[in-house]
Amino acid sequence: MRNLSNHQHVDFSELVIVLNGHTTHIVNHEESFIKKGNVFVSNA
C-alpha cells in the first residue's frame, strides 16, 4: 500500500472507484472507510 500526502482539490470534483483493498478517505476532516466495490464522489 502506498501512502499519499494530504492534498486539496479546489476547483474540480473527484471520483474514486476502489478496485482492491480498502482505505480511509478524509474530506473536510470527516473520515470515510471505503473498500473494494465502493464508489466515492467529492464535489468541489
Kinemage of the C-alpha trace (Angstrom):
@kinemage 1
@onewidth
@group {chain A} dominant
@subgroup {mainchain}
@vectorlist {calphas} color= white
{ca met a 1} P 0.000 0.000 0.000
{ca arg a 2} L 1.302 3.448 -0.750
{ca asn a 3} L 0.752 6.483 1.427
{ca leu a 4} L -0.410 9.705 -0.161
{ca ser a 5} L 0.243 13.051 1.420
{ca asn a 6} L -2.603 15.383 2.308
{ca his a 7} L -3.688 17.477 -0.634
{ca gln a 8} L -6.548 19.726 -1.713
{ca his a 9} L -8.849 19.950 -4.706
{ca val a 10} L -10.118 23.492 -5.007
{ca asp a 11} L -11.762 23.801 -8.394
{ca phe a 12} L -12.814 20.336 -9.536
{ca ser a 13} L -14.589 17.166 -8.454
{ca glu a 14} L -13.047 13.804 -7.663
{ca leu a 15} L -14.286 10.289 -8.430
{ca val a 16} L -12.727 7.352 -6.559
{ca ile a 17} L -13.501 3.760 -7.542
{ca val a 18} L -11.948 1.205 -5.194
{ca leu a 19} L -10.865 -1.814 -7.237
{ca asn a 20} L -8.991 -3.679 -4.497
{ca gly a 21} L -8.365 -3.352 -0.779
{ca his a 22} L -9.609 -0.571 1.459
{ca thr a 23} L -8.629 2.851 2.756
{ca thr a 24} L -9.783 5.788 4.817
{ca his a 25} L -10.752 8.792 2.707
{ca ile a 26} L -10.726 12.133 4.548
{ca val a 27} L -12.763 15.093 3.286
{ca asn a 28} L -13.191 18.260 5.367
{ca his a 29} L -11.829 16.431 8.419
{ca glu a 30} L -14.509 13.703 8.079
{ca glu a 31} L -13.225 10.143 7.680
{ca ser a 32} L -14.980 7.596 5.476
{ca phe a 33} L -13.909 3.950 5.322
{ca ile a 34} L -14.095 2.789 1.707
{ca lys a 35} L -13.387 -0.686 0.366
{ca lys a 36} L -13.382 -2.773 -2.805
{ca gly a 37} L -16.525 -2.100 -4.822
{ca asn a 38} L -17.208 1.338 -3.312
{ca val a 39} L -17.527 4.492 -5.395
{ca phe a 40} L -16.791 7.838 -3.738
{ca val a 41} L -17.639 11.221 -5.288
{ca ser a 42} L -16.425 14.532 -3.884
{ca asn a 43} L -17.701 17.753 -5.466
{ca ala a 44} L -15.617 20.905 -5.300
